[in-house]
C-alpha cells in the first residue's frame, strides 16, 4: 500500500516516498535506453529525420507517475534527476546533457501541478506531460546542430509539436489512467497539497530553476568547440582546419531535417580528408566532439554520400564546427574537435559452410546503442550491437547450434539458445588512433573478451 498519513507534512519525503522516486527514476533511466532503440528503429523504417520524437512521452511518463502518486512539490524534479543520473551512468550518447534534459522535464511537471489545486484531475497530467516531453527538443537545440535559416526553425517547430502530442498521450493520459486505477484499487492514496503551503513549493521550483539555468549556461560555455580541428591519423599530410591556404570550396546542400528540406553551407568532408592524403589501408573516420562524444563514418559512405559537410554554425563565441549529412543521426556531431583517419583490423565471421566474411560495423549503425565499457586501458563509452542479431543476419540457413568467440589468446563458446534474442551481450566497436578493434561485452560494461578477432557459427 502506498498510503500517506495526512498528519505528515506534505513537503517531507518519507523513506517510502524516496523509495518510490528512486524506483521510478531507475526504471525510467533503464527504459529510456530501449525507448531510444525503438525510436531509432521507427526512424530508420520511416526514413524521416526526427521521427524519434513520437516516443518523447515514453521518456517522461515516469516523472508524471511519480507526481501523480506522491503529489508533493519536488517529486518531478527528484524523479527527473534520478532518471537522468541512471541514463548518464549507463552511457547515454548525449552525455551530461541528458541530466539537464530530465531536470527540465521534472521542473515543468512540478510547475504545472503546482498551478492546479486538484491534482487528481486530467488537465495537469496532460499539460505537464506534454510540456515536459516537448522540452527536450528545446534543450537539445542549445547543444545540437541547428540550421540557421527559417526552414530549420520550421523543422524544430514540427519536432516540438510531435513531442507535444506524444507527451499528451504517453505522459499525460496514460499515467492519469494508471494512477486513477491504482487509486480506485486502494493502492495509492496521497493527500492534496494544502493551498496555503504552496508558497514553499514555488520556492523549491525557483531554486531548481536557477540551478537548471546555471547548469545550462555552464554546459553551453564548457562544451563549446575549438576554433579549429585536427585532421590526423593514417594520413601523410596532417593539418588543422581552418588554417592556411587549403584548396577546398564552400558548397551548399539541401537535406531533410525532420522531413523539411533545409539548406546547409560548408565544406565537403571528403575533400578535407583527401587533402590530408589518407594512406591506402585507411577506411574509417573517427569524429570526436569537445565534450568527449565520438562516432565513426566509413570511407565507403564518405565516397558515396555527397551530403556530408563540415559546417560552421553560429557566430563569435557561439560558433561551432559541426558534421552534418551522414545517414546516421548519431554521426551528426556538434563541436567537432578532432577527425582521425583510421585503418581497421577487421573481425572475421566464419559461417557454417566454412566461408569467411568480415563484420562491417557501418552496416549496423541503426542497431547500435552505447554504454561505458571497462576496457583494460580504461573505461570508455562505446557503441555496440547485440551479438545474436549479427549471427542471425549471417546464418541464413538457420544452422547455428554454437557460437564461438575468439581472441588471439582465448575462445568462448555459447549455445545459440543462450544468446538468441538476448540484447545484453554485444559486440562493441573500439575506435582508437592506431585502428579499430572489437570487444565482446555486456551492457553493464563487463568485458567478456578483448580484442575480439573472430566469430564462428557452428
C-alpha positions in Angstrom: 0.0 0.0 0.0 1.4 3.4 -1.0 -0.6 5.2 1.7 0.5 8.5 3.3 -1.0 9.8 6.5 -2.5 13.3 6.4 -0.6 14.2 9.5 2.7 14.1 7.7 4.0 17.3 6.3 3.4 17.1 2.6 6.7 18.7 1.9 8.5 16.0 3.7 9.7 13.0 1.7 9.4 9.9 3.8 11.6 6.8 3.2 8.7 5.3 1.2 8.5 8.5 -0.9 12.2 8.4 -1.6 12.0 4.7 -2.5 9.1 5.3 -4.9 11.1 8.1 -6.5 14.2 6.0 -6.8 12.4 3.1 -8.3 10.6 5.2 -10.9 13.8 7.1 -11.7 15.8 3.9 -12.2 13.0 2.3 -14.2 12.8 5.4 -16.4 16.5 5.6 -16.9 16.8 1.9 -17.9 13.6 2.1 -20.1 14.9 5.1 -22.0 17.7 3.1 -23.4 15.2 0.7 -25.1 12.8 3.5 -26.0 15.8 5.1 -27.9 16.4 1.8 -29.7 12.7 1.6 -30.6 12.7 5.2 -31.7 15.8 4.7 -33.9 14.1 1.6 -35.5 11.0 3.5 -36.3 13.0 6.4 -37.7 15.1 4.1 -39.9 11.9 2.4 -41.2 10.1 5.7 -42.0 13.3 7.4 -43.3 12.2 10.6 -41.6 14.8 12.5 -39.5 13.4 13.4 -36.1 10.8 10.7 -36.2 12.1 9.5 -32.8 10.0 12.3 -31.2 6.9 10.2 -31.4 8.2 8.4 -28.3 9.1 11.5 -26.3 6.3 10.9 -23.9 7.6 7.4 -23.0 10.7 9.1 -21.5 8.6 11.4 -19.3 5.8 9.0 -18.1 7.9 8.0 -15.1 8.2 11.6 -13.9 4.5 12.2 -14.2 3.7 8.9 -12.5 5.8 10.0 -9.5 4.0 13.2 -9.2 0.6 11.5 -9.6 1.4 9.1 -6.8 3.0 11.4 -4.3 1.6 14.9 -5.3 4.3 16.7 -3.5 6.4 19.6 -4.8 9.8 18.5 -5.9 8.7 15.0 -6.8 9.0 15.6 -10.5 12.4 17.2 -10.0 13.6 14.3 -7.9 12.5 11.6 -10.3 13.9 13.6 -13.2 17.4 13.9 -11.6 17.5 10.2 -10.6 16.3 9.2 -14.1 19.0 11.4 -15.8 21.7 10.1 -13.5 20.8 6.5 -14.4 20.9 7.4 -18.1 24.2 9.2 -17.7 25.9 6.3 -15.9 24.5 3.8 -18.4 26.4 5.6 -21.2 23.7 7.7 -22.9 25.3 9.2 -26.1 24.2 12.7 -25.1 26.5 12.7 -22.0 25.8 15.1 -19.2 23.3 17.0 -21.3 20.7 14.2 -20.6 20.8 15.2 -17.0 19.8 18.7 -17.9 17.0 17.3 -20.2 15.5 15.2 -17.4 15.9 18.0 -14.8 14.0 20.5 -17.0 11.3 17.9 -17.7 10.8 17.3 -13.9 10.8 21.0 -13.3 8.0 21.6 -15.8 5.9 18.7 -14.3 6.3 20.2 -10.8 5.5 23.7 -12.1 2.3 22.6 -13.9 1.0 20.5 -11.0 1.6 23.4 -8.6 -0.8 25.5 -10.7 -3.7 23.2 -10.0 -5.3 22.7 -6.7 -7.0 19.4 -7.8 -4.0 17.4 -8.9 -6.0 14.3 -9.5 -7.8 15.8 -12.5 -6.8 15.0 -16.1 -5.7 18.6 -17.1 -2.5 18.8 -15.1 -1.4 15.4 -16.3 -2.0 16.4 -20.0 -0.4 19.8 -19.7 2.6 18.7 -17.6 3.2 15.6 -19.6 3.1 17.4 -23.0 5.2 20.4 -22.0 7.8 18.2 -20.3 8.0 15.8 -23.3 8.4 18.7 -25.8 11.0 20.5 -23.7 13.7 18.0 -24.8 13.5 19.5 -28.3 14.3 23.0 -27.0 17.0 21.8 -24.5 18.8 19.8 -27.2 18.8 22.8 -29.5 21.2 24.6 -27.1 23.8 22.0 -27.9 22.7 20.3 -31.2 23.4 21.3 -34.8 20.8 23.9 -35.7 20.3 25.2 -39.2 20.5 29.0 -39.3 17.6 29.6 -41.6 13.8 29.7 -41.3 13.4 26.2 -42.6 15.4 25.0 -39.7 13.1 26.8 -37.3 10.1 25.2 -39.0 11.7 21.8 -38.6 12.3 22.4 -34.9 8.6 23.5 -34.6 7.5 20.3 -36.2 9.6 18.3 -33.8 8.2 20.2 -30.9 4.6 19.5 -31.9 5.3 15.8 -32.4 6.8 15.6 -29.0 3.9 17.6 -27.5 1.4 15.2 -28.9 3.4 12.2 -27.7 3.6 13.7 -24.2 -0.1 14.4 -24.2 -0.8 10.7 -24.8 2.0 8.8 -23.2 3.0 11.1 -20.4 -0.5 12.7 -19.8 -3.5 10.5 -20.4 -1.7 7.2 -19.8 -0.2 8.0 -16.4 -3.5 9.6 -15.4 -5.4 6.4 -16.1 -2.8 4.3 -14.3 -2.8 6.5 -11.2 -6.6 6.5 -11.2 -6.8 2.7 -11.4 -4.3 2.4 -8.6 -6.3 4.9 -6.5 -9.6 3.1 -7.2 -7.9 -0.2 -6.1 -6.8 1.5 -2.9 -3.1 1.0 -3.7 -2.4 4.8 -3.9 -3.7 7.3 -1.5 -1.9 10.6 -1.3 -3.2 13.8 0.4 -3.8 17.0 -1.6 -1.2 19.6 -1.1 -2.6 22.4 1.1 -3.2 25.6 -0.8 -1.7 27.8 2.0 1.6 25.9 1.8 2.0 26.2 -2.0 4.3 29.2 -1.4 7.0 26.7 -0.3 6.6 24.7 -3.4 7.1 27.8 -5.5 10.4 28.5 -3.6 11.5 25.0 -4.4 10.8 25.5 -8.1 12.6 28.9 -8.1 15.7 27.4 -6.6 15.8 24.4 -9.0 15.1 26.7 -11.9 18.1 28.8 -11.0 20.1 25.5 -10.7 18.9 24.3 -14.1 19.7 27.7 -15.8 23.1 27.7 -14.2 23.8 24.2 -15.4 22.6 25.1 -19.0 24.9 28.1 -19.1 27.8 26.1 -17.7 27.4 23.4 -20.2 26.9 25.8 -23.1 30.2 27.5 -22.2 32.2 24.4 -21.3 31.1 22.4 -24.3 32.0 25.0 -26.9 34.1 23.5 -29.6 37.5 24.8 -30.7 38.0 27.3 -33.4 40.0 24.8 -35.5 40.2 21.0 -35.7 43.0 18.5 -36.1 42.8 16.1 -39.1 45.3 13.4 -38.5 45.8 9.6 -38.1 46.6 7.3 -41.0 47.5 10.3 -43.3 50.7 11.6 -44.9 49.7 15.3 -44.5 48.0 16.0 -41.1 46.8 19.6 -40.7 44.5 21.9 -38.9 41.3 23.3 -40.4 40.7 26.1 -41.0 44.2 27.3 -41.4 46.4 28.3 -44.3 45.5 28.1 -48.0 43.5 24.9 -48.2 42.1 24.2 -51.7 38.5 23.3 -50.8 35.4 25.2 -51.9 32.4 26.2 -49.9 29.3 24.2 -51.2 25.6 24.3 -50.4 23.4 21.2 -49.9 19.8 20.7 -49.1 19.0 17.9 -46.7 15.9 16.7 -44.9 15.6 17.9 -41.3 12.5 16.4 -39.7 11.1 15.8 -43.2 11.7 19.5 -44.1 14.3 20.5 -46.7 17.0 22.6 -45.0 19.9 24.3 -46.6 23.5 23.9 -45.2 26.6 25.6 -46.5 30.0 24.1 -45.6 33.0 22.1 -46.9 32.8 18.5 -48.3 34.3 16.3 -45.7 35.6 14.0 -48.5 37.6 17.0 -49.9 39.1 17.8 -46.5 40.1 14.2 -45.9 41.6 13.9 -49.4 43.8 16.9 -48.8 45.2 15.1 -45.8 46.4 12.3 -48.2 45.0 9.2 -46.4 47.0 6.0 -46.7 45.9 3.1 -48.8 44.7 1.0 -45.8 42.6 3.8 -44.3 38.9 3.0 -44.2 37.2 4.8 -41.3 36.9 8.3 -39.8 36.6 8.9 -36.1 34.7 12.2 -35.4 35.3 13.5 -31.9 33.5 16.3 -30.1 34.8 18.6 -27.4 32.6 17.0 -24.7 34.0 13.5 -25.4 31.3 12.2 -27.7 32.6 10.3 -30.7 31.3 8.4 -33.7 32.6 6.9 -36.9 32.0 7.4 -40.6 33.2 4.8 -43.1 35.2 5.7 -46.2 32.5 3.9 -48.2 29.9 6.3 -47.0 32.3 9.2 -47.4 32.7 8.3 -51.0 29.0 7.6 -51.8 27.3 10.3 -49.7 27.9 13.8 -51.3 26.0 15.5 -48.4 28.5 15.0 -45.6 29.7 18.5 -44.8 31.8 20.3 -42.2 29.8 23.4 -41.4 30.2 26.4 -39.2 27.1 27.2 -37.1 26.7 30.4 -35.1 28.9 33.4 -34.8 31.6 34.7 -32.5 32.0 32.8 -29.2 28.9 30.7 -30.1 30.3 29.4 -33.4 31.0 25.7 -33.7 32.3 23.3 -36.3 29.7 20.6 -36.9 29.4 17.5 -39.1 26.0 17.2 -40.9 24.7 14.8 -43.6 25.7 11.3 -42.6 23.0 8.6 -42.9 23.1 8.0 -39.2 21.9 10.9 -36.9 24.5 9.7 -34.4 27.2 10.8 -36.7 25.9 14.4 -36.9 28.4 15.7 -34.4 28.4 19.2 -32.9 31.6 21.0 -31.6 34.0 18.8 -33.6 37.4 18.9 -32.0 39.3 16.2 -34.0 39.0 14.0 -37.0 41.1 10.9 -37.1 41.7 8.7 -40.1 41.9 5.1 -39.1 42.7 1.7 -40.6 40.6 -1.2 -39.3 41.9 -4.5 -38.1 38.7 -6.4 -39.0 36.6 -9.1 -37.4 36.3 -12.4 -39.2 33.0 -14.2 -39.2 33.2 -17.9 -40.1 29.9 -19.3 -41.5 28.7 -22.9 -41.1 29.7 -23.5 -44.7 33.3 -22.6 -43.9 33.1 -19.3 -45.8 34.8 -16.4 -44.1 33.4 -12.9 -44.3 34.1 -9.7 -42.3 31.9 -7.8 -39.9 31.3 -4.2 -41.1 30.2 -2.0 -38.2 29.0 0.7 -40.6 26.1 -1.7 -41.7 24.9 -1.9 -38.1 24.8 1.8 -37.0 21.0 1.9 -36.6 21.1 -1.2 -34.3 23.8 0.1 -32.0 23.5 1.5 -28.6 26.2 2.9 -26.3 27.4 2.2 -22.8 30.6 2.6 -20.7 32.8 -0.4 -21.3 35.6 -1.3 -18.9 38.5 -2.0 -21.3 41.9 -2.8 -19.9 43.2 0.7 -20.9 40.3 2.3 -19.0 36.5 2.7 -19.1 35.2 4.4 -22.3 31.9 4.9 -24.0 31.4 2.5 -26.9 28.7 1.7 -29.5 27.7 -1.9 -29.8 25.2 -4.2 -31.5 23.6 -7.4 -30.0 25.7 -10.5 -30.9 22.6 -12.6 -31.7 21.5 -10.1 -34.4 24.8 -10.4 -36.2 24.7 -14.2 -36.0 21.1 -14.3 -37.3 22.0 -12.0 -40.2 24.8 -14.2 -41.4 23.4 -17.6 -40.6 20.9 -17.6 -43.5 20.5 -21.3 -43.3 19.5 -21.2 -39.6 22.1 -23.9 -38.8 23.5 -22.3 -35.7 24.0 -24.5 -32.7 27.0 -23.0 -31.0 28.7 -19.6 -31.3 32.4 -19.4 -30.8 34.1 -16.1 -30.0 37.9 -15.9 -30.3 40.7 -13.5 -29.5 44.4 -14.1 -30.2 44.8 -16.0 -26.9 41.4 -17.5 -25.9 38.0 -18.6 -27.0 34.5 -18.7 -25.5 31.6 -20.9 -26.7 27.9 -20.1 -26.2 25.0 -22.3 -27.1 22.8 -20.4 -29.6 19.9 -20.8 -27.3 21.8 -18.9 -24.6 22.3 -15.7 -26.6 19.3 -15.8 -29.0 17.2 -12.7 -28.5 19.5 -11.6 -25.6 20.4 -7.9 -26.2 22.7 -7.7 -23.3 25.7 -9.5 -24.9 27.1 -7.2 -27.6 30.0 -6.7 -30.0 31.4 -3.2 -29.4 33.4 -1.2 -31.8 36.6 0.2 -30.3 37.9 3.1 -32.3 41.4 4.4 -31.4 44.1 6.3 -33.3 46.0 3.2 -34.1 43.0 1.4 -35.6 39.6 -0.2 -35.0 39.2 -3.3 -32.9 36.3 -5.1 -31.3 35.2 -6.2 -27.8 32.7 -8.7 -26.6 31.0 -7.1 -23.6 27.7 -6.8 -21.7 25.6 -3.6 -21.5 26.7 -3.4 -17.8 30.2 -2.7 -19.1 31.7 -6.0 -18.1 34.1 -7.2 -20.8 34.0 -10.9 -21.8 36.7 -10.8 -24.5 39.1 -8.1 -25.8 40.2 -7.8 -28.5 37.7 -10.0 -30.3 39.1 -11.2 -33.6 36.9 -14.0 -34.8 33.3 -15.2 -34.5 32.4 -18.7 -35.7 28.9 -20.0 -36.3 28.9 -23.8 -35.7 
